[in-house]
Amino acid sequence: MRADGRSAIGVCGRWELGIAIGFLVPPVLVPNIEDQDKLAYHISIMFYIIAGVATLLFILVIIVFKEKPKHPPSRAQSLSYALASPDASYLSSIVRVFKNLNFVLLIITYGLNAGAFYALSTLLNRMVILHYPGEEVNAGRIGLTIVIAGMLGAVISGIWLDRSKTYKETTLVVYIMTVVGMVVYTLTLNLGYLWVVFITAGTMGFFMTGYLPLGFEFAVELTYPESEGISSGLLNVSAQVFGIIFTISQGQIIDSYGTMPGNIFLCVFLTLGAALTAFIKADLRRQKANKETPENKLPEEEEEEESNTSKAPTTVSEEQL
């Protein structure tokens, strides 16, 4: 499997599966009751379960995970290892990537998209209950629908990138469709039909979450041969910062003016992100390095060539005999 597909699956496993469980399980474990003591008991049970799962995952990471694979997964990665300087510092790498205007634009646009998703996920329960009182469980199911549709979108976008390598074009189209999905969701939330909200929210999630692996892969292309951990880490920082700002701001707008102005707030910034994405140049550095050249062959290919070379003299000597 190529890098784009692996990234899409990684996004599904790392974020989407956990968020899906987060939407589905808490409404079941913590019912909407007035008794504060019983409510505290149910919340403590949920926290104990979370602590147990986190501890298990921590142990698995220590035992199972390796620092890096035996052989580089691609020619570009092999060349990146060769170009890496042992004296290079993390700070100097960050300074270099911030001199890349295309990557800076991607940091902003990715943060706007992911931040809007974080705010929407955090405030979804409040928005649904305002229009559909007593539907706490269905609010969680709507969130689950967003995440499942997003998992499908992430996998499809990763497969499409594997085949087309149209990073900017795909990113821009998905971003524009995210804006369209957000607008439709905003206009249909207060219609009074819960099934319509399921459909519009799922459509929005398909594109909004499908953008996440696109952003990671595009960032690696723009910053190569810098470490992939640096580009993905900076994207995550941007997403968290915008997520905090959007969640607090949208929450205040919902409290003061209602859900529609709060969602329009996100639509405006998503539109800004789509416009900025159009200015990113498709400088696909990793794809250029992945082209087959004698200087950056993979270790497996070198071993195969050496074995073929060692067999050649034996064949010649037999023919001479």
C-alpha positions as CSV (number, residue, x, y, z in Angstrom):
1,M,0.0,0.0,0.0
2,R,1.3,3.4,-0.9
3,A,1.8,6.3,1.5
4,D,-1.4,8.1,0.7
5,G,-3.6,5.1,1.4
6,R,-1.6,4.4,4.6
7,S,-2.2,8.0,5.8
8,A,-5.9,7.7,5.1
9,I,-6.1,4.5,7.2
10,G,-4.0,6.1,9.9
11,V,-6.4,9.0,10.1
12,C,-9.3,6.6,10.4
13,G,-7.7,4.6,13.1
14,R,-6.2,7.5,15.0
15,W,-9.0,10.0,15.0
16,E,-12.2,8.8,13.5
17,L,-12.6,5.5,15.4
18,G,-11.9,7.2,18.7
19,I,-14.2,10.1,17.9
20,A,-16.9,7.7,16.8
21,I,-16.7,5.8,20.1
22,G,-16.7,9.2,21.9
23,F,-20.0,10.1,20.2
24,L,-21.7,6.8,20.8
25,V,-20.6,5.6,24.3
26,P,-20.9,8.6,26.7
27,P,-24.6,9.2,26.1
28,V,-25.1,5.5,27.0
29,L,-22.8,5.5,30.1
30,V,-23.9,8.9,31.4
31,P,-27.7,9.3,31.2
32,N,-29.4,12.6,31.6
33,I,-30.5,12.4,35.2
34,E,-31.1,15.1,37.9
35,D,-29.5,13.2,40.8
36,Q,-26.0,14.7,41.1
37,D,-24.6,11.7,43.1
38,K,-25.8,9.2,40.5
39,L,-24.5,11.4,37.7
40,A,-21.1,11.6,39.4
41,Y,-21.0,7.8,39.7
42,H,-21.7,7.3,36.0
43,I,-19.1,9.9,35.0
44,S,-16.5,8.2,37.2
45,I,-17.2,4.8,35.6
46,M,-16.7,6.4,32.2
47,F,-13.4,7.9,33.3
48,Y,-12.2,4.5,34.7
49,I,-12.9,2.8,31.4
50,I,-11.1,5.6,29.5
51,A,-8.1,5.2,31.8
52,G,-8.0,1.4,31.4
53,V,-8.1,1.7,27.6
54,A,-5.4,4.4,27.5
55,T,-3.2,2.3,29.8
56,L,-3.6,-0.8,27.5
57,L,-2.7,1.3,24.4
58,F,0.3,2.7,26.2
59,I,1.6,-0.8,26.9
60,L,1.0,-1.9,23.3
61,V,2.9,1.1,22.0
62,I,5.9,0.2,24.2
63,I,5.9,-3.5,23.3
64,V,4.8,-3.5,19.6
65,F,5.9,-0.3,18.0
66,K,9.3,0.1,16.4
67,E,11.3,3.3,15.8
68,K,11.5,2.8,12.0
69,P,11.1,0.0,9.4
70,K,14.0,-2.2,8.4
71,H,14.1,-0.8,4.9
72,P,12.8,2.7,3.8
73,P,9.3,2.4,2.4
74,S,10.0,4.5,-0.7
75,R,12.9,5.9,-2.8
76,A,12.0,9.4,-1.5
77,Q,12.3,8.1,2.1
78,S,15.6,6.4,1.4
79,L,17.0,9.6,-0.1
80,S,15.6,11.6,2.9
81,Y,17.6,9.3,5.3
82,A,20.7,9.9,3.2
83,L,20.3,13.6,3.2
84,A,19.5,13.8,6.9
85,S,22.3,15.4,8.9
86,P,23.1,14.1,12.4
87,D,23.8,17.6,13.5
88,A,20.4,19.0,12.3
89,S,18.2,20.3,15.1
90,Y,14.4,20.2,15.4
91,L,14.3,24.0,15.7
92,S,16.3,24.5,12.5
93,S,13.9,22.2,10.7
94,I,10.9,24.2,11.9
95,V,12.6,27.5,10.8
96,R,13.1,26.0,7.3
97,V,9.6,24.8,6.8
98,F,8.2,28.2,8.0
99,K,10.2,29.8,5.2
100,N,8.1,27.7,2.8
101,L,5.1,30.0,1.9
102,N,3.1,27.1,0.4
103,F,3.4,25.1,3.6
104,V,2.5,28.2,5.8
105,L,-0.7,28.6,3.7
106,L,-1.5,24.9,4.2
107,I,-1.0,25.2,8.0
108,I,-3.6,27.9,8.0
109,T,-6.1,26.2,5.7
110,Y,-5.7,22.9,7.5
111,G,-6.2,24.5,10.9
112,L,-9.4,26.3,9.7
113,N,-10.9,23.0,8.4
114,A,-9.9,20.8,11.4
115,G,-10.7,23.5,13.9
116,A,-14.2,23.8,12.4
117,F,-14.6,20.1,12.7
118,Y,-13.4,20.1,16.4
119,A,-15.8,22.9,17.2
120,L,-18.7,21.3,15.4
121,S,-18.0,17.9,17.2
122,T,-17.8,19.6,20.6
123,L,-21.0,21.6,20.3
124,L,-23.0,19.2,18.3
125,N,-24.9,17.8,21.3
126,R,-25.9,21.3,22.4
127,M,-27.0,22.3,18.9
128,V,-29.1,19.2,18.4
129,I,-30.8,19.4,21.8
130,L,-31.7,23.1,21.2
131,H,-33.8,22.1,18.2
132,Y,-34.7,18.6,19.2
133,P,-35.2,18.4,23.0
134,G,-34.7,15.0,24.6
135,E,-32.7,13.6,21.7
136,E,-29.4,13.2,23.4
137,V,-28.9,9.7,22.1
138,N,-29.7,10.7,18.6
139,A,-27.3,13.6,18.9
140,G,-24.6,11.0,19.6
141,R,-25.8,9.0,16.6
142,I,-25.6,12.1,14.4
143,G,-22.0,12.5,15.5
144,L,-21.3,8.9,14.8
145,T,-22.8,9.3,11.3
146,I,-20.4,12.3,10.7
147,V,-17.5,10.2,11.7
148,I,-18.4,7.0,9.8
149,A,-19.0,9.1,6.6
150,G,-15.7,10.9,7.2
151,M,-13.8,7.5,7.5
152,L,-15.2,6.5,4.1
153,G,-14.2,9.9,2.7
154,A,-10.7,9.6,4.1
155,V,-10.2,6.2,2.6
156,I,-11.6,7.2,-0.8
157,S,-9.5,10.4,-0.9
158,G,-6.3,8.4,0.0
159,I,-7.0,5.9,-2.8
160,W,-7.7,8.7,-5.2
161,L,-4.4,10.4,-4.4
162,D,-2.5,7.0,-4.8
163,R,-3.8,6.9,-8.4
164,S,-4.0,10.5,-9.5
165,K,-1.3,12.4,-7.5
166,T,-3.4,15.5,-8.0
167,Y,-2.8,16.9,-4.5
168,K,-3.8,20.5,-4.9
169,E,-6.7,19.9,-7.2
170,T,-8.2,17.2,-4.9
171,T,-7.5,19.2,-1.8
172,L,-9.3,22.3,-3.3
173,V,-12.3,20.3,-4.5
174,V,-12.8,18.6,-1.2
175,Y,-12.4,21.9,0.7
176,I,-15.1,23.5,-1.5
177,M,-17.4,20.6,-1.0
178,T,-16.8,20.9,2.7
179,V,-18.0,24.5,2.6
180,V,-21.1,23.5,0.6
181,G,-21.8,20.7,3.1
182,M,-21.5,23.0,6.0
183,V,-23.9,25.5,4.4
184,V,-26.5,22.9,3.7
185,Y,-26.2,21.5,7.3
186,T,-26.6,25.0,8.7
187,L,-29.8,25.7,6.6
188,T,-31.4,22.3,7.5
189,L,-30.6,21.9,11.2
190,N,-33.7,23.8,12.4
191,L,-36.2,22.4,9.9
192,G,-37.6,20.0,12.5
193,Y,-36.8,16.8,10.6
194,L,-34.1,14.7,12.4
195,W,-33.6,12.4,9.5
196,V,-32.7,15.4,7.3
197,V,-30.0,16.3,9.8
198,F,-28.6,12.8,9.7
199,I,-28.2,13.1,5.9
200,T,-26.8,16.6,5.7
201,A,-24.4,16.0,8.7
202,G,-23.1,12.8,7.1
203,T,-22.6,14.5,3.8
204,M,-20.7,17.3,5.5
205,G,-18.6,14.8,7.5
206,F,-17.7,12.9,4.3
207,F,-15.8,15.9,2.9
208,M,-14.7,17.6,6.1
209,T,-13.0,14.6,7.5
210,G,-11.9,13.3,4.1
211,Y,-9.8,16.4,3.9
212,L,-7.6,15.4,6.9
213,P,-5.4,12.8,5.1
214,L,-5.1,15.1,2.1
215,G,-3.7,17.8,4.3
216,F,-1.1,15.5,5.8
217,E,0.1,14.1,2.5
218,F,0.1,17.5,0.8
219,A,2.3,18.8,3.7
220,V,4.8,16.0,3.3
221,E,5.0,16.8,-0.4
222,L,5.6,20.5,0.2
223,T,8.2,20.1,3.0
224,Y,10.3,17.1,1.6
225,P,13.0,16.2,2.6
226,E,12.2,17.5,6.1
227,S,10.9,14.9,8.6
228,E,7.2,14.0,8.2
229,G,6.8,14.3,11.9
230,I,7.6,18.0,11.7
231,S,5.0,18.8,9.1
232,S,2.3,16.6,10.7
233,G,3.1,18.0,14.1
234,L,2.7,21.6,13.0
235,L,-0.6,20.7,11.3
236,N,-1.9,19.2,14.5
237,V,-0.8,22.3,16.5
238,S,-2.7,24.5,14.0
239,A,-5.8,22.3,14.3
240,Q,-5.7,22.4,18.1
241,V,-5.3,26.2,18.2
242,F,-8.0,26.9,15.7
243,G,-10.2,24.3,17.4
244,I,-10.0,26.0,20.8
245,I,-10.7,29.5,19.2
246,F,-13.6,28.2,17.2
247,T,-15.1,26.2,20.0
248,I,-15.1,29.1,22.4
249,S,-16.3,31.6,19.8
250,Q,-19.0,29.5,18.4
251,G,-20.2,28.6,21.9
252,Q,-20.5,32.2,22.8
253,I,-22.4,33.0,19.5
254,I,-24.8,30.1,20.1
255,D,-25.5,31.3,23.6
256,S,-26.2,34.8,22.5
257,Y,-27.7,34.5,19.0
258,G,-28.6,30.9,18.3
259,T,-27.2,27.9,16.3
260,M,-27.5,29.4,12.8
261,P,-25.3,32.4,13.4
262,G,-22.8,30.0,15.1
263,N,-22.7,27.8,12.1
264,I,-22.5,30.8,9.7
265,F,-19.4,31.8,11.7
266,L,-17.8,28.5,10.8
267,C,-19.0,28.8,7.1
268,V,-17.2,32.1,6.8
269,F,-13.8,30.7,7.9
270,L,-14.2,27.6,5.9
271,T,-14.8,29.8,2.8
272,L,-11.6,31.7,3.7
273,G,-9.7,28.4,3.9
274,A,-11.0,27.3,0.5
275,A,-9.9,30.6,-1.0
276,L,-6.4,30.4,0.6
277,T,-6.0,26.8,-0.7
278,A,-6.3,28.1,-4.3
279,F,-3.1,30.1,-3.7
280,I,-1.0,27.0,-2.7
281,K,1.4,25.9,-5.4
282,A,1.6,22.2,-6.1
283,D,5.4,21.9,-5.4
284,L,5.4,18.0,-5.2
285,R,9.0,17.5,-4.0
286,R,8.5,14.0,-2.7
287,Q,7.0,12.8,-6.0
288,K,10.0,14.2,-7.9
289,A,12.4,12.3,-5.5
290,N,10.3,9.1,-6.0
291,K,11.1,9.0,-9.7
292,E,13.5,6.1,-10.3
293,T,17.1,7.2,-10.5
294,P,20.3,5.2,-9.9
295,E,21.2,7.4,-6.9
296,N,18.2,6.5,-4.8
297,K,17.4,2.9,-5.3
298,L,15.8,1.0,-2.4
299,P,17.9,-1.5,-0.4
300,E,15.8,-4.4,-1.6
301,E,16.5,-3.4,-5.2
302,E,20.2,-3.1,-4.5
303,E,20.3,-6.5,-2.9
304,E,18.5,-8.0,-5.9
305,E,21.0,-6.4,-8.4
306,E,23.9,-7.6,-6.3
307,S,22.5,-11.2,-6.4
308,N,22.0,-11.0,-10.1
309,T,25.5,-9.7,-10.7
310,S,27.0,-12.4,-8.6
311,K,25.2,-15.0,-10.7
312,A,26.3,-13.6,-14.0
313,P,30.0,-14.9,-14.0
314,T,28.8,-18.5,-13.3
315,T,26.5,-18.4,-16.3
316,V,29.3,-17.1,-18.6
317,S,31.7,-19.7,-17.4
318,E,29.3,-22.5,-18.1
319,E,28.7,-21.2,-21.7
320,Q,32.5,-21.0,-22.2
321,L,32.9,-24.5,-21.0
